[in-house]
Amino acid sequence: MIKKLVSIILASSMLFLCSFSTFAIDDVEQYVFIDENGNEITYYIDDENIPFTLVDGEKIYIALGLPEYEVTDTAVINELNMQRLCENDISSRSVPTDFFDLSDCANNVNSEAYTVRATGLDEAFFSTSVFKYNKHHQALVIKTSSHRPLFCAEEVNIIYHYYSVDSGKWYGYTMMNKDCSVLGGFRLFHSPSVYEYGRVEIRAHSTLASCDVEIYTTPYATGGSSLPNAT
């Protein structure tokens, strides 16, 4: 009798949680963005004013060319454009020429991994190279490991910049307090068919001073379906 009662309570709790979860996302305003290729993308905006979508119930940030994310700071634009073809004409549409190539891989396997030891994270943002992407890979994956000092908080703040060759514009936003040490890493949809280039910056959210960083792209949306890195 007791076991039956416990089972009923657990089942009721699960139904309540499922109903609450469904209500919570239904209660969030839904938007539609039409990208430069004419694709319609449904998305939501979270409390940090960052666009995201849901895949199998998992919240995944998404890079969109929304006006509010366009980089307008001249100093930042100049710094990002240092790696473009026409350095003397930053207003022109051009492609970066100094980049780490993540595009040279098959469409159905993960890209080569970019790896680096990031230091000074407790003092400033660490910038990666600009990346060129495989246009068929849905997600960008960021992983951190070997965190120092020992027992430090491993969470990081991430700035992601992405570039549209067609418009000649950089976009970007900041994601706060993200754990990239989890199994499968931290991932976001980066829309590489439109934004073929991007760059990542990371900084400690709290006490982290240094860590190993691994970044690659994948054709799969969620961590559970990610393939091993291509060799």
N, C-alpha and C positions, 0 to 999 in steps of 0.2 A: 504494500500500500504506500509506504514511504517512498520507495523507488519510483512508483508511478506518479506520485505527487511531484517529486523532484523533476521528473521528465517533463511533466506538464509545465512547470515553472520555467524550465530552461527553454522549452519550445516557445512559450509565450514571450520570453525575453528576446529570443532571436527574431521573432516576428516584429516585436516592437523596435528593435534596433534597425532591422531592414526597412521598416516603414519610416523611421526617423531619418535614415540615410537618404532614402528616396525623396522624402519631403524637403530635406535640406538642400539638395541640388535643384529640385524643382522650384524652390523658393528663390534661387539665384537667377538674376536676369540673364537671358541668353542673347548673344549677338552673332551677327554673320559678317564676315570679312571677305571681300572679293579681291584676290591677289592679282598681280600683274599678268598672270596667265589665264585669268578668268575663272579660276577655281573658287567655289564657295566654301568657306571654312567656318564652322560653328565653334564658338568659344565662349568662355565666361571670364569675369574679372574677379580676382581674389582681393583680400583685405589689403594687400600690398600694392594694389593697382597693377597687377601683372596678369596678362592673358594666359588662360590654361584650358585644356580640354580633358576629357575623361576617356580612358581606355581600360576596359574590364574593371571599372571602378577605381582605377589608379589615376591620381591627379598628375598631369604632365604639363609643364609650361610649354608655350609655343611662341616662336619668333614670328611676328607679324609686322608689316610695314604701316602701322598705325601712325597718324601724325604726331601723337603725343610721345612716341618713342623715337622720332627722328632726332639725330644729334645736331644741335644747333650751335653748340659752343665752338667758336672758331679755333681755339687752342686744341681741343680734342680732335676736331676734324683735321687740322694740320698734322697732328701727331699720327692719326690713323692713315692719312694720305701719304705719309713718308714712304710707304711701301707700295705706292701705286706707280703706274707707268709714266704718267705725266706729272712729275713732281712740281714743275713750274706752273702748272695750270690745274689747280686743285678743283676748279669748277667743272672740268671736263669729265665725261664718262670714260673711265678707263679701268682696266683690271689690274689687281696687284701683281707684281712680278717677283717679289721676295716673299715666298710663302712656303709652308710645310704642306706637302701634297698628300691629302687623304683621299684623293679621288681615284688614284690608280689602283683599283681593285675591282673584283667582280661585284655585280649588283646584289648577289645573294649571300655574301659573307661580310663579316666585319672588316673595316679598313685596317691598315697598318696603325699601330699605336704611336702617338707622340708622347715621349716620356721626358721628364725634367725634374730636377731637384729644386723646389721653390723655397727660397730663404727670405728672411726679413719680413715674414708675413705679419708679425706683430707691430710693424712700423709703417708698412706701405703695401699697396697692391703689387702683386707680381704679374707681369704680362707674358703671355705665351706668344709664339709666332702667329702670324695670320695663317689661317687654314684655307685650303681649297678643297671643296667637298665633292663626293660622288653624288650626283643629282638624284639618285634613286634611293639613297639612304635616309630613312625617316628621322632618326634621332642622333643627337650628339651625346656621348657618354663621358662623364668626368669622374675619375676615381682618385682618391688620395690614400696614402699609406705611409708607414714609417714616420709617424707624427712625433715631433719633438717640441718641447721637452717631454719626458715621460709623464704620464697621467695628466697631460694637458687636455683642454677641451678641443675636440677635433673638428668642430663645425667651422665653416668658412662663409664669407660673403663673396658672391660671384657677380661680376659685371660681364654681360655677354653683348658684344657688338657684332652686327651682321650687315653685309653690304650688298646692295642691288646694283648690278652693272647697268641695267636698263635705265634706272632713274639717276644713277650716280650718287645715291644717298646712303649714308650710314645710319643705322638704327641701333638702339641699345636700351637695356634696362638692368637693374640691380636686384639680385635675389639674396635675401639676408638669411643667415643662420641655417645653412644647408649642410647636411651630413653626407659627404661624398665617399665615406669609408664603408658604407653599407654594401651588402652583397648585390652585385649588378650595377653599382655606382649610381650617381645622380644623372638623370638624363632629361633632355628637353627636345621637343620637335623644332628643327631648325630650318625647315622649308627650303632645302638646298636647290630646288629647281628654280627658285626665284632669288634667294640670297645665297649665292654660290661661294661666298667667302665669309669668314667670321673670325673672331678673336675672343679669347677668354682671359679674364683677370681675376685673381683670387686674393683674398686677404683674410687673416684670422678674424673670426667673430669675437674671440675672447683671448685665450692664452697661448694659442698655437704660434710657434716661431718658424718652423720649417716642416716640410713634408715632401714625399715623392708624389708627383702628379702624372697621371696617365689619361690621355684623351684620345678617343677614336669615335668613328661613326658606325652605325649599324642599320640594317634594313628593317629591324624589328622595333616595335613600339615600346615594349615593356621588358623589364629585367628578366622575367621568367622565361622569355623566348630567345634570349640573346645567344648567339653562337660564339664559340671561341674566336680569338683574333686570327685573321688569315695569316698564313706563313708562306 
